[in-house]
Structures are given as C-alpha cells and as structure tokens.
Amino acid sequence: MIDFLLKRFEENCDTEAVIWNDQSYTYGWLIDRLNHWQSVIEVQKIPKGTIVALEADFSPNSIALFLALTQSRCILVPLTPSTGPKKTEFINTSQVEIIFKIDDSDNVTLEKLCRSVNHNIYQKLRKLNHPGVVVFSSGSTGESKAIVQDLYSLLKKFQIRRQRQRAITFLLYDHLGGINTMLYQLSNCGCIVTPIDRTPDVVLNAIEKHNVDLLPTTPTFINLMLLSEAYNRYNISSLKTITYGTEPMPQSTLTKLHELFPKIRLLQTYGMTELGVLRSKSKSSNSLWVKIGGEGFKTRVIDGILQVKAESAMLGYLNSPNPFTKDGWLDTGDIVEVDGEYMKFLGRKSDIINVGGEKVFPAEVENIIQELDNIAEVTVYGEQNAIMGNIVCATVRLVSPEDLPGFSKRLKSYCTARLPRYKIPVKVSLSKDIQHGNRFKKLRKIIN
C-alpha cells in the first residue's frame, strides 16, 4: 500500500524527514520506527480493518504509526487535544476499537476498547482490503459529520513526484489538509517541521530556525501575523511559498501580505474533507482569482454554486445521508464568480444574509471593515428583522480600546463610501473575545 513511499525513504535514508521539539529525524530513522510499529501491530494482534484512533500531533512516532497502520490496512481516526469535549462523541461515532495516545514527549500508550463494528462503509473498505481514514467536520452548531475516506484513493496522487520542500505542519493532525501536507512531504522526501503551537511568534521562529520554505495556513492566521508584526522579529527569508485556504481571504489582508513580501509566492488552495485537496493556481500572488482542478477532479458551476466530482471523494458519512448526486457530483455550498478558467470564492451559501431580497456576502463586508485602522478581527452576520427580513450586523475585536458610539460612527461612515446601503452594518458591537478557534479559522457560526 505504501511501497512507493518506502522505496523513496530508502533512497533518502540520510535526508531530514521530521523536526520535532527542535530535534531532527531522518528517513532512515522513520523506516526503523515504521518497522517497530509493524511489529507492535503483529504482537498486539491488530487485524486488518481495525478502527484505530491516533491522538497526536505530527510527532515522529505519530507519523511512523500512521504509516504502519496504513500498511496494515487499518482504518485510522486522527484526533488532537483540540478535539476537547467532542472526543467521546468522535470515538463513539467512529466505533473506535483501539486508541494510541501520543503525548508531548512522543511517548505512546495503547488502550483497547470492547466494541462491535458493523457499519456498511467499514465493511466496504474491508472487502476492498484498503486502509481508511475518518475525519470529522467542525460541527460548531451540532453533531459533527464523520467523513470516511479510502486512504488508497488519497495516496494515489502522491505517487507522482513533485518538488521537495521544508514545510510547517500548520493544519492539524486531524484535518485532511494537515494529512495532505504530511503525505506530500513524505512522498517527495521533504521535511516536516512541527511547531510546539500555532501562534505567529512560534511559527515564524520555526521558519527561521529550520529554513522552512512552505507555510500552509489560514487567512485568520495571516491577519494575526500581520497585526502582531511578528515578521519583524524573525528572519523568514527562506520562505518561498505561503498557501492559504479553509475560509475566504480578505483582499485587504492579501494585498498587505503581498506588499510586505513581494518575493513570496501566495497561493490559494481549495479542498473539502468530503473530496480531498484539489490542485490550484492563483492568477497572481495578490489576486483572489484561482484555477482549481487537476488530475482526478472535475468542476462545474450550477446556479453560481461550485460542484465537484473527484476520484478521491469520500465513501460517505457514518452519521449522515449521502450528499452526492446520482452521477457523483458534490454541491460544495460555495458560491463563486467565474472568469474563464478562474473563479473567485464569494462565500458559503449558508452564510448569505438576505436583506429585503438583496444578497449580502459577509466576507465582502468584512473585507471593507478590515481596511479600517485598529481592527483585530471582525465577523459579519445576519439578524432577523420584522421589516427587512434580516439586517447586517458586525462584531468587532479592536487592537486598542475605543468607545462604541464613536467607533460605530467611524465604521458606518467608512462603509457608506464603499458599499451599497443595504450592506452597511445596522448593528455594531465590540467584543474582547477572539473570533477564531484553535485551528485559526473564524468561528462565524458561534458569533452569529
């Protein structure tokens, strides 16, 4: 299943594979550790198709164990400490049979659960003799969806050799984007650099210390990095590419980033846990227009909404109906504007605010407000109104304190010159609370 990876590891035994707690591990070490975990799997009599939870970050052992379990055709359920109170829900929903927990010192403990597993999706994977991975949606307003991917399908695209890089594992171990980063680096014998946390100072310090050339991240993190001016405290001249995704990027943030770092390539990415990560190409580093698709993916736009058909599409949800059309297309819910081969993401269909029959995209209004001085974070949302159906509201976290009446007047005056009247926030509130989670993604549904 991972023979092509092992062959590349053997060809690069002395090459740096992982940096964890500032300690370096080679591909030769990774081979030895992978063999160790395969022996453990045999001793513990873990059969093919076993549902195995891995609670970890991208540590050396967690990477080797991920590969060993994949080779053994197990079905993996990656978890992280950020799972928090949902951990029990995730373990029960995915019917986990064994838990490997890997702590901050890379020590591993094993726990076996007495459980009967009988979901038809798991039976399908076992019949195919393929490994799988279960990843959960954010589920911020209800039960998270348990998404099952065939790991064999995900691995296929990594058989094509691409550019070797040194990358920060910013997206977490239980995020499909994080798994994609790991598998890309391993398949090209690049170096995985895992920071002790994902704050701007820690991440940029790791970039300086370990000559990182790729930072896959989120618009929220980029905004916080710019606000903190952490980039002035570290030498990040090794950085060649910043990729961003998971949420809309404000044009104002992208423009500022490009002005500060004109030599760094800025690339918008697109993917969904249900589909995998598509290949992408931004029109330019300061443009939000992007071309997506590539091998194994087809795209189309129906009524302004992106639909995707993918060879790497999920097998299904464990706890929700199949969302695909009869001919295999997924309605992503992302509203896009199209210009030839390129498209621009305007926002999620579920986030649209209907004001008297007019559509308002929160990201468009947030982008304008973000241009103001003294803005740390802003979240725009709709609130029901008896006359207009909905009104536009904005919750703002400031860098430095201001009185609400004066700030509200300043915000509305700025928006009046740049937005139609129906898009201007009617209700403005200030909050000291951060508006993003530990994945550095805006908590829009919680604010709303």
N, C-alpha and C positions, 0 to 999 in steps of 0.2 A: 504493500500500500504506500509506503514512504521510501521505497528502494531508491528512487531517483534522488531523494534528499540525502540518504546515507552515502550514496556514491559521491555526491558533491562534498559532503563533510569529510570523507576520506581523502579527497583530493586537496583539501584545505585544512589539514589537521592542526597546523600551527597558526592558523588565522584566528583573530579575536572574534568570538561569537557573541558573548554576553558580558556586559559590565553591570555589576550588582553591588551596591554598597561600596562603590569605587574599586572593586576587585574584578580582575579580568579572568575570563574563562574561554578557552579555545574550543574549536570544533572537535579536536581530539578528545578533550575532556567531556564534551557533550556526547560523543559516541560511547565513551566508557560509562557515563551515567545513564544513558539510554539503555545500555545492556544490563546495568544494575537493576533498573526498574522493570525490565522484561523478566528478569529472574524473580523479582518480588511478586510480579503478577502470576508467575507459574507456581511459586511456593504458596501464595495465598489462594491459589485455585480460583482465579477470577476468569470466568469463561467469556467467550465472545458474546457481544450483545448486552453485557452488564451495564447498568446505568450508574455511572461513576461521577460524583461531584468533586470538583477541584476548587478548593477555596484558597485563593492565592493572588499574587501579583506576578509580573514577569520575572520571576527569580530563575536561577539556573536549574534548580530541581523541578520547578513547575513547568518549565519548557521541555525538559527531558521526559518528565512524566506524561505530559500532553502527547508527545510523540510516541512514547512506548504504548500508551493506551490506544492511540490511533492505530498503530501497527497491530495491536491485538484485537482490533475491530470492536472496541467498546464504544459506548455512547456517552459522550462527555457532557457534563453540566458545569461550566465555569462559574464560579462565584467569587465575589470580592467582599471585603469588610463593608464597602459602601452599600451592599445589599441590605444591611441593617435589619429592621423588623420584618422585612419580606423574606428573610432567609428560610424560615419554616415553611412559608407558602410555596417558595420555589422548590424546596426539597420534596414536599408532598406532591405538588402538581406534576413534577417530572418523574416521580416514583423512584427516587434515588435509592440504590441498594448499597453503595459503598461511598464513604466520604474520605478523601485525602485532604487534610488541612495542612497548609504550609505557612509557617509563621514568618515574622520579620527577619529572623536569623536563618531562614531557609531550612528549618527543621520540619520533618514530615511526620504526621500522625495519621493512623488509619482507623476508621470506625465502620463496622458492618451493621447494616440495618436489616431487620426481618421484614421483607416486603414481597408482595406478589405483583409482578409487572405483566400487564396484558394488553396494552394499548396497540391498536392495529398499525399505527405508524412504526412503532418499535418492531412489531412483527415483520413489517415490510423490510426494514433495514437488516434484520437478522436473516431474512430469506435471501437478500441480495449479498449477504456476507460483507457489508460495508460498515465502517465506523460512522458515528453521527455526532452532532453537537446540538445541544439545546440552549438557546439564548432567549432571555426574557425582554419584552418591551418594557418601557418605563412605567406604564400603568399608574401614573400620578393621581388619577381620579377614580381608580377602581382596580379590579383584578388585572394583573399583568398577563399578557398573552405569552404562552410558552411556544416558541418557534423552533421547529425541528429541521435541521439541515443535514443533508447527506455529505459527510466530510470528504468522501471520494470525489463528489462533484466540485466541491470547493477547492480541492487540491489540484485538480486537473489543470487549471490555468497557470499554476506556479511551475509547471514542467517547462514552460518557456523561459529561457534565461533572459534576465534583464539587468539593469545597471546595479552594481554593488554600491551600497550606501551604509552610512552610520546613522541610525535613526533613534530618536527618543520614542519610547513606548508611552505616549501620552494618553491615548484612548485605552480604557481599562481592559483587564483580562477577560471580563465577562461581556465585552462589547464586540460585535462582529468586526467593527473597524479595527479594534485592537488586535484581534486574532488575525485579521488580514495583514496588518503591519508585521506581526511576528512571522507569519508564513512567507511573506515577501522577502524579508531579510534573510531568513534561513535558506530559502530556495536559491538565493543569489550569494550566499555566504557573506552577507553583510554583518554588521554589528548592532546588536540590540542593547540600547542604553536605557536602563530603568531608573528614573529619579525616585528619591525617597518619598516625595509627594509632588503634586502638580501645580504648585504655586509659581508665579513668574520668576522669583529670585532663584528658587531651587532648579527649575527647568533651565533657565539661562546659564546658571552656574555649571550645570552638567554639560551644556553645549560647549562652553568654553573649555572645561577641564578635559573633555573627551573628544574634542574636534568633531562634533556632530554636524552632518551636512543636511539632514532632513528632520523637520519638525511637523508631524501631522497633528493638527489641533482644531480648536473651535473658534468661531468669531468672538464668543464671550471671553475666552482666554486672551485672545489678541487685544481686545479692548482693555482688559485689566492690565496687560503687559504695557500698553501704551500709557495708561493712566499712572501706573506706578513708576514709569520711566526706568524700569529695571534694566532695560537695554543699555543704559548709560553706565551701569555698574559692572558690566561683563564684556569681554571680548568675544563676540559671536561672529567673527569674520569667516569662520569655517562654514557657516550656514549657507547652503546654496538654494534650498527649496523649503517653502512653508506651504503645506496643504491645509485646507480648511473645509469643514462640512458640518453635518448634523443639524444645522439651523441656518436661517438666512444671514448673510453678511451685510451689515450696513455699508453703503457706498462710502460714507464719510470715514469709516474705520479703515476700509480697504485703501482709500486714497491716501490717508495719513501714513499707513504702513508702507505703501509703495514709495512715498516721498522720502521717508526715513531710510529705507533700504532698497534703493532702485536696482541694485545688482542681485537681489534675492528674487528667485522665481516664485510667484504666488499662484497657486493652482487650486481652483475649486474642485472638490470631489463630490461624488454623489453615490449613495448606496442605501439600501434598506436591509434590515435583518432578514426579511422575507425573500430577498432577491440576491444578496451579495453586494459586492462593491464593483461598480461599473468603471471602466476606464474613462478618463475625462481629459479635456484640453480646453483651458481658458483662452478666450480670444486674445487677451493680453493680461499682464500682471495686475493692472488697475481696472480690469473690466469684470463685471458680473455675468457677462455672456459666456456660456460654456457649451462645449460639444461633448455629449456623453454617448456611450455605447461600447463598441468593440466586440471582440470575439465572444460569442455565446450570449449576446444581448441584442434585442430588438426594441425600438422605442416607437411610440406613436402618441399623438396628442388628440384627444377626443373632448370636444366642448371645453377646450382650454386646460384640460387636466392630463397630466402625463400618465401614460400606461406603459408598462414594461413587460416583455416576455424574456425569460432568462433560463439558460440551461442549468444554472446554479440556484434556481428557485427552490424555496423550502418544500419539504414534503407535506407540511401542513402544521396546524396548531394542535397542541394537545388538549386545549380547553376552549376552543372557539371554532366556528364553522369555517370551511374553506373559502377564502376571499377571491379566488381566481375565476375568471370567466371560463366558459366551456372550452374555448380554444386556447386557454393557458395564459391570458394577459392579466396583470395585476393593476388595478386602479390605485395609483400611489396616493391620491388625495392632494398632490402638489400641483398648484396652479402655475402655469408657465406662459411666458410670451415667447413667440418663435420668430427667428430671423434667419431664414435659410437653414444651415446645418446647426446653428447655435440657438440656445434657449436661455431665458432668464427666469429664475425662480422667484415668484411674487409672494408666495406664502401657502399655508395649508388651507384647504377648503373649509376645514372645521374651525379655523381661526377668523374667517371673514366676519366683519361687522356690517350688518345691513342697516343703513341709516336712511329711512324713508325711501327704500327701494334702491339706494346707491350702495355699491360695494366699497368697503374700506379695508385695505390690507394693513394690519398692524405694523408690519415691517417697514412699510413706506413712511408711516408717521413717525415711527421710532428713529428712522434714519435722519429725518429732519431735526427732531429734538436732540439727537446725539450730536448735532453740529454746534449746539449751544455750549458756552463755557460752563464749567463746574458740574458737568453731568458724569456721574459714575456709571449708572445703569438706568434704563427706562423700559417699562413694559406697558404696552398699549393694549387695551381690551374693550369689549363692549359691555354696556349695562342696559338692561331693559328700560324702555321709556314709553309711557302711555301714548304720546303724540307721534314720535318718530320711529317707534318700534325698538330702536336701540340708539344710544349715544356713545360717542367715543370718549374713553377715559384713559388717563395716564398716571401710573405710579412711578415716581422718580426717586432714585437714591443719589444724593448730591455728594460731591467731593468735600466741600466746605459748607457749613450751615447757612441757610438763607431763610427769611420769613416767607411763609406760604403765600400770602397775598401778593407780595412783590414778585416772587418767582413765577407765580401763576400768570400774572400780567405780562411778564417778560416772555414766557413761553408762548402764550397765545398771540402776542404781538409778532413774534418771530415766525410762527406758523401761518399767520394771516397773509404774510407776504409771499408765502411759498406753497400753500395748499388751498384747495377749494374749501369753502366754508364748512361743508358737511364733514370734512376730515379733521377739522381742528378739535382738539380735546375740549369737551364741555366741562368735565370734572378732572381736576388735577390734585393729586395727593403726594405728600412726601413720606418716605419711609427710610429708616436706618437699616432695614433688613436687606441682606444680599438677595439678589433676584436670580441666582443660578445655583444649581446643585453641585455635588462633588465631582460631576462629570463635566463641569464648566459649560453647561447648556442652560439657557434661560428656562426658568420654571413658570412658563406662561400660564399653565392651567391652574397652578396654585395661587398665583397673583389674581387671576380672573375670578 
